Structure formats: C-alpha cells, structure tokens
Amino acid sequence: MGSNFAQWLQRQIDRREWDQARLARETRSSSGAVSMWLTGQRVPSPKSIERIADALDFDSDYVLALAGHRSGSLDGEVDELKEDLHALIEGHPRPITDDLVEALRSVLKLHADQLAPK
C-alpha cells in the first residue's frame, strides 16, 4: 500500500507545483520523513496523515484509507477519478470529455451505493 500512497502523494505535490521542502513545511514534518513517504519506505502515521490531508485540502478519512489506515478497498481507477473530480472542483479545469463525465457518474453511483442503508 505504501507505494500507491507514495505515488498519490507525489501527484498531489506535482499538481501544486510544490517540492518536498514545501510539503514538509505545510505538514510540519521533517524533510527526511517526507522523503520516506514519497519513496514508499514509510507510510505516514495517522497523525501525519491528518496534517497531509489538511495541507492538501483532502478529506482525512480518504487519505487515511489511501495510506492503509482505514479498512475497505480503494480501487486505483476510482482514486484517479476522485482526484480528477477534486481538481475540477478546485478550479484546475481539465478537458471535460464524455469518458470523464461517464467516469464521474460511476464514482457518484459508487458513493451513493456505499451510503445507502443495507
């Protein structure tokens, strides 16, 4: 799970045009810890995840799940779609294709199914 989280975290840094030092400052973490997170050598602690989520403006439960601190599967494709949706909401427009619209519908349906009473 660590390498998937590391890849996700690197994408978030790249999208913001940050470097490792900026992420360390924003999360009040050491540069060594950030380096280990980004190489997949270490998964951040839940406390660090809370700071990462806050710095990147993501829901902490989502980031905790990505890092493996919450049970439940997060399909990689769904993760990418969530990131695309988050980027659109943040005002970083991407081309809206028919495929993206259909993918977003799938993500919304998945979330609706997960929230529905069983």
matplotlib code that plots the C-alpha trace (Angstrom):
import matplotlib.pyplot as plt

x = [0.0, 2.9, 4.0, 0.4, 0.2, 3.7, 2.6, -0.6, 1.3, 3.8, 0.9, -0.5, 2.8, 3.3, -0.2, 0.5, 4.0, 5.4, 8.7, 9.4, 10.5, 7.2, 5.2, 7.4, 6.7, 2.9, 2.6, 5.1, 7.1, 10.8, 12.2, 13.5, 10.0, 8.6, 11.3, 10.5, 6.8, 7.5, 9.8, 7.3, 9.8, 7.4, 3.7, 2.8, 1.3, -2.4, -1.4, 0.8, -2.0, -4.3, -1.7, -1.2, -5.0, -5.3, -2.3, -3.7, -7.3, -8.5, -10.9, -8.7, -10.7, -10.0, -6.3, -6.2, -7.8, -5.3, -2.4, -3.9, -5.0, -8.7, -10.3, -12.1, -10.7, -10.0, -9.7, -6.9, -9.1, -11.7, -8.9, -7.8, -11.4, -11.8, -8.6, -9.9, -13.2, -11.3, -9.1, -12.2, -13.8, -10.6, -10.8, -8.0, -10.0, -9.2, -10.9, -14.3, -14.7, -17.6, -15.4, -14.8, -18.5, -19.3, -16.5, -17.7, -21.2, -19.7, -17.9, -21.1, -23.1, -20.4, -20.6, -24.4, -24.3, -21.9, -24.0, -27.3, -28.7, -28.1]
y = [0.0, 2.3, 2.7, 3.5, 6.2, 7.5, 7.8, 9.6, 12.0, 12.7, 13.5, 15.9, 17.7, 17.9, 19.3, 22.1, 22.7, 22.1, 20.5, 18.1, 21.1, 22.8, 19.7, 19.3, 22.9, 22.6, 19.4, 20.4, 17.3, 16.6, 16.5, 13.0, 11.8, 13.4, 11.7, 8.3, 8.8, 9.7, 6.7, 4.3, 3.4, 4.5, 5.2, 8.3, 7.9, 8.7, 12.0, 12.9, 11.8, 14.3, 17.1, 15.9, 15.9, 19.4, 20.8, 19.2, 20.1, 16.4, 14.6, 12.9, 9.7, 9.4, 10.0, 7.6, 4.9, 5.6, 5.1, 1.9, 3.1, 2.5, -0.7, -1.0, -1.2, 1.8, 0.8, 2.7, 3.8, 5.2, 7.0, 8.7, 9.7, 11.2, 13.2, 14.4, 15.5, 17.1, 19.0, 20.2, 21.4, 23.2, 25.2, 23.4, 22.6, 19.6, 18.9, 17.5, 14.5, 12.1, 9.5, 11.8, 12.5, 8.8, 8.1, 10.8, 9.3, 5.9, 7.4, 9.2, 6.0, 4.1, 6.6, 6.5, 2.7, 2.9, 5.3, 3.5, 1.6, -2.1]
z = [0.0, 0.7, -2.9, -4.1, -1.4, -2.3, -6.0, -5.0, -2.7, -5.4, -7.9, -5.3, -4.9, -8.6, -9.2, -6.7, -8.1, -4.6, -3.7, -0.8, 1.4, 0.9, 1.8, 4.9, 5.9, 5.2, 7.2, 10.0, 9.2, 8.7, 5.2, 6.0, 6.8, 3.6, 1.6, 3.1, 2.4, -1.3, -1.8, -0.2, 2.5, 5.2, 5.4, 7.4, 10.9, 11.2, 12.9, 10.0, 7.6, 9.3, 8.6, 5.0, 4.3, 5.8, 3.8, 0.6, 1.3, 1.2, 3.5, 6.1, 6.0, 2.3, 2.8, 5.8, 3.6, 0.8, 3.3, 4.5, 7.9, 7.2, 6.1, 2.8, -0.7, -2.8, -6.4, -8.2, -11.1, -8.7, -6.9, -10.1, -10.9, -7.4, -7.9, -11.3, -9.6, -6.8, -9.3, -11.2, -8.0, -7.0, -10.2, -12.1, -15.2, -17.3, -20.6, -19.9, -22.2, -22.5, -20.8, -17.9, -17.4, -17.5, -15.1, -12.7, -12.9, -11.9, -8.9, -7.7, -8.1, -6.1, -3.3, -3.3, -3.1, -0.2, 1.7, 1.1, 4.1, 4.0]

ax = plt.figure().add_subplot(projection="3d")
ax.plot(x, y, z, "-o")
ax.set_aspect("equal")
plt.show()
